[in-house]
Amino acid sequence: MLVVQQIKNFGKIDFSGQELVSRLSTILLVFFMIASIAVGQVFQDISLVFYTYLAGSVITVFLVTFPLPMYNKNPVTWLSKKDEKK
C-alpha cells in the first residue's frame, strides 16, 4: 500500500505549477525553433535545423513532463467535507 501511495503522490502539481508548465513549454519551444533556424542559416544545412529542434523538443519534454518540486510551490488546501445530518 505504501508504494501505491508514493506513486499517487508523485504526479501532483498545483494550479500555478500547471500554468508555469504551459508557459515554460511554449517559451522553450519557440526559443528552440528560432535557435534551430539560426543554426540552419549559419551552417546552410537543413538537417541541422531538424536535429537542433528535435534536441530542443526532447529537453522541453524532460523539463515539463516530470512533476518537479518547482511545480508544487503553492499547494491547494481543500475544505473539509461537511457532515449532513437529517
MARFIVO-621712 format. One line per field, with one value per atom (N, C-alpha, C): x, y, z. Coordinates in pm, whole numbers, plus 50000, padded with zeros to 5 digits. Example, Ala and Ser with C-alpha at 12.3 -4.5 7.8 and 13.67 -1.06 7.14 Angstrom:
xx = (51319  51230  51320  51285  51367  51290)
yy = (49431  49550  49670  49775  49894  50003)
zz = (50780  50780  50780  50708  50714  50787)
This chain:
xx = (50082  50000  50086  50201  50290  50341  50371  50419  50310  50188  50076  50057  50070  50055  50167  50290  50402  50380  50332  50305  50193  50091  49979  50024  50110  50156  50267  50327  50439  50399  50282  50245  50166  50170  50087  50159  50094  50139  50017  50042  49930  49890  49787  49734  49834  49906  50007  50123  50150  50251  50209  50080  50030  50045  50018  50034  50182  50270  50414  50461  50413  50449  50403  50283  50231  50314  50343  50423  50566  50626  50762  50775  50680  50687  50673  50584  50569  50695  50750  50871  50988  51006  51118  51104  50983  50965  50988  50943  50967  51116  51182  51326  51403  51373  51445  51411  51292  51259  51346  51355  51437  51584  51631  51771  51801  51710  51735  51736  51651  51653  51783  51830  51957  52074  52075  52182  52178  52059  52046  52092  52066  52111  52263  52321  52466  52540  52499  52569  52511  52402  52337  52311  52249  52220  52082  51990  51852  51843  51931  51924  51961  52048  52081  51961  51876  51753  51667  51648  51564  51627  51757  51823  51826  51850  51852  51714  51611  51475  51434  51476  51446  51512  51637  51707  51637  51597  51525  51390  51323  51194  51211  51316  51343  51375  51456  51487  51360  51273  51147  51059  51051  50969  51020  51151  51205  51184  51182  51162  51016  50922  50782  50699  50751  50672  50675  50790  50804  50762  50696  50648  50762  50835  50945  50891  50970  50923  50887  50947  50915  50773  50709  50572  50469  50513  50420  50454  50478  50513  50390  50275  50152  50043  50056  49956  49818  49717  49580  49535  49478  49420  49269  49215  49072  48997  48872  48787  48749  48724  48684  48538  48503  48368  48270  48156  48050  47975  47944  47859  47714  47638  47496  47414  47352  47267  47124  47035  46894  46810)
yy = (49880  50000  50126  50119  50234  50273  50175  50202  50270  50224  50284  50429  50458  50596  50684  50632  50709  50740  50643  50665  50767  50758  50852  50995  51013  51147  51198  51111  51151  51253  51239  51321  51445  51495  51608  51740  51828  51966  52055  52177  52265  52345  52429  52503  52604  52673  52768  52693  52571  52488  52447  52421  52389  52508  52627  52747  52769  52744  52757  52658  52535  52433  52476  52528  52572  52686  52784  52899  52857  52772  52727  52646  52557  52476  52562  52660  52748  52829  52886  52968  52884  52765  52681  52634  52596  52550  52663  52783  52897  52930  52927  52955  52854  52725  52623  52629  52675  52693  52802  52916  53026  52986  52917  52873  52774  52683  52584  52648  52746  52818  52895  52957  53030  52936  52820  52722  52675  52652  52609  52715  52842  52950  52965  52954  52971  52860  52736  52623  52580  52644  52612  52461  52404  52261  52240  52189  52171  52061  51962  51854  51905  52004  52063  52133  52189  52253  52148  52035  51930  51871  51844  51784  51881  52009  52107  52121  52127  52138  52011  51896  51769  51765  51807  51809  51906  52021  52117  52064  51991  51933  51826  51746  51644  51710  51815  51889  51945  52002  52058  51950  51836  51726  51683  51672  51631  51737  51864  51970  51984  51956  51982  51856  51739  51617  51569  51571  51517  51621  51578  51672  51717  51817  51870  51949  51963  52037  52183  52243  52383  52398  52288  52294  52275  52259  52237  52329  52456  52552  52611  52607  52664  52557  52460  52353  52406  52343  52382  52314  52392  52334  52331  52212  52194  52203  52244  52248  52107  52090  51957  51932  51806  51766  51799  51854  51884  51756  51740  51629  51674  51608  51643  51542  51590  51503  51552  51460  51496  51437)
zz = (50000  50000  50000  50063  50069  49931  49848  49713  49631  49644  49571  49612  49740  49789  49735  49728  49674  49527  49452  49310  49292  49376  49368  49397  49495  49531  49441  49359  49275  49170  49112  48999  49030  49152  49188  49165  49090  49079  49101  49145  49175  49050  49066  48952  48898  48985  48937  48872  48917  48852  48712  48693  48560  48466  48518  48437  48402  48498  48474  48369  48375  48276  48137  48127  47997  47940  48024  47980  47944  48027  48005  47877  47851  47730  47605  47609  47494  47469  47574  47560  47509  47566  47524  47379  47339  47201  47101  47133  47043  47040  47156  47160  47076  47092  47016  46867  46832  46691  46630  46698  46648  46644  46749  46753  46642  46615  46510  46372  46349  46221  46207  46315  46310  46282  46346  46322  46177  46126  45987  45889  45920  45833  45836  45954  45967  45894  45912  45852  45718  45675  45548  45534  45637  45639  45701  45621  45667  45773  45766  45865  46004  46013  46143  46204  46119  46170  46240  46175  46232  46359  46356  46473  46591  46564  46672  46735  46652  46706  46779  46727  46794  46932  46940  47070  47166  47116  47200  47246  47159  47197  47305  47294  47396  47530  47527  47651  47712  47629  47677  47739  47676  47729  47866  47881  48011  48118  48080  48179  48223  48134  48168  48196  48166  48186  48330  48392  48526  48630  48737  48840  48931  48887  48966  49085  49191  49310  49281  49179  49149  49094  49056  49006  49118  49241  49352  49470  49440  49545  49613  49549  49605  49611  49701  49705  49747  49695  49724  49853  49943  50064  50045  50042  50019  50151  50142  50260  50301  50429  50475  50438  50434  50396  50508  50470  50568  50602  50729  50770  50766  50681  50670  50750  50856  50938  50926  50898  50882  50990)
